[in-house]
């Protein structure tokens, strides 16, 4: 392949034609000046001029643009539109190379050479890439068996600018591991090292730009947005990456579309797109597009008179002059954009001074002696020059650099310095003298990836994917009258990814000058979950979370259940710990029950002591004699069981509580039944069934009955304990939402109910026997008091049986204690208290004579 395009031929015998001076060019009329400049530039753009040096850098810049249909690989300057942007970038590369060559600290005794290529078309880009790969002095590319020993013409390539051109260059250069540092290609795909192993860039990737836009939307709470992008890899890949990132957040994409490729803003395609944006009722639209497609889009927006919206711009167009110069664009609303970090002013001033000095020198030589090549010969003698380097009319064709040019220039500047620092490390220049060994591209690539240096207060380094560790500025358009300007209102930084916004610097184009709202549905109140209405999760209705659940703000679309030990009311955002319920010793109600229980025990002990002192008296003997102490002891044990209702249930209290009361009360009722049966037998049955009465007394009938009755009750209690499982406290979670009831056993086992019914049957027997003796002598007649006591006991027992399944925890303990206390107090008061009253306060009634008179009176009444 030819090394470079052939220069325009010229008859060497013809006398040289002096080039017009810079002053003459300015004095010429516009009609005559432009053809002259174009012709002059065309003659000088014939080839890429290489500066002298030991290491060559190839620069790929789009300095001219051709109309579609002309895939030229050579001669971009012929009949081509001049592009000021590419011209400024090429000048920046020349400036950086010259600055490094003049430096004694960086690459001492080493000179860099630059080779500028005009990539006006894809074919020209491919030609420039292949030329950079070609060996010095050869017109073809050889593929040796060992690529790691390949020495290309250029040790590194700076550029190209666009993503489309960068993909081609990166794929070819990656085969030879020639370092390529792009200054404007931001496509995230280029970060894939398995496809583009030698690609690096000094502009942040679209992946970082997408993160910045997503964080910007979330920062302002814009959850209902539209996405539109240009119809190229930059726009489509950017939209797809942004859509996937927003899908994992709380931002919903109401519409995603592609900007038509036509340049006619009045076309039906543009009108349809704008109408869709109006119909979906979004207040925020992200435009991820290049400047060429963004311009007709905003022209269509202006034609449709869309106002009051927020337009979030990607880096390529947010500061483009062609966009903010669209007529009446200041009325479309607020524009917030992404832009690369601002260049260092010091470097820009030095670059501007250098360009002015170079242009003055070139213009002077061109006006006096003709154009001079690198070897001092006249261009008329066939020396090949590059108009982007030494074109005396280039600075006249170029516009004044705008913000976009300045930012891209710094990227080029950083790329050249990154290569220089990589060479500096590879050649071992830290000692002050660089080695003269060979440099292979793959060696330089490894060093460039490891560079980490400061450049005009900016830190330059690359990550593992070849992306520069640099963030973005967040800018906002600010119209001052009819003049356009922008303000830096925030920044996006990487490692870690963070967004900082100063909202006070943003001038919102709304009625209240506040940040607009872009929502599909208004936020739900606290404790209300979102019920999604359609495929967009941002469109929802609000439903309060039911009791026992709470709304986690990180998962607003479903209520979460509380733990077993927690509870929550309806519409709650948090769960509360359940209260463990039992009848605590500190509970006032506990003391209300505790005091009469203690008094009842003291009364029982007092009656036992009183009866012990008067055990041989007729009153005590008629009450049962020594059996009274068994009855009083049983009542005391039953009364003691009330204490197990107080405090936190334990293994011991659960094991002892029910059997102690039930068995003790059975002993008492058995004694009462035996006593009542004996009295009835003596006065009413002894005459008729004397043998039965004698056998009852002779064989110890009372003791046997008491023992048998107690044994039967003990068996029922044992069965109840076995049926209810281990005697451990159990936590009941279903009683109340806000409480956990701590109680013993099931409380409703059939065996336990049978044990209680057994005592009820004994009580009924006692009631029948006591009622049968209602006409006995007054001193032996307990019918009245005992009948009332037993009747109260039966009522209490019935109440306990009916309510034991209705009450739980504290209420159940209070009910059980109150029922036991009422029963025991009634029986103690109905049976023993009257006899104690007689013994203590009516001693004259506690004599044998008194009882004899009562028996004789009963006998006379019966005989009559």
Order of alpha helices (4+ residues) and beta strands (2+ residues): alpha-alpha-beta-beta-beta-alpha-beta-alpha-beta-alpha-beta-beta-alpha-beta-alpha-beta-alpha-beta-alpha-beta-alpha-beta-alpha-alpha-alpha-alpha-alpha-beta-beta-beta-beta-beta-beta-beta-beta-beta-beta-beta-beta-alpha-alpha-alpha-alpha-alpha-alpha-beta-beta-alpha-alpha-alpha-alpha-alpha
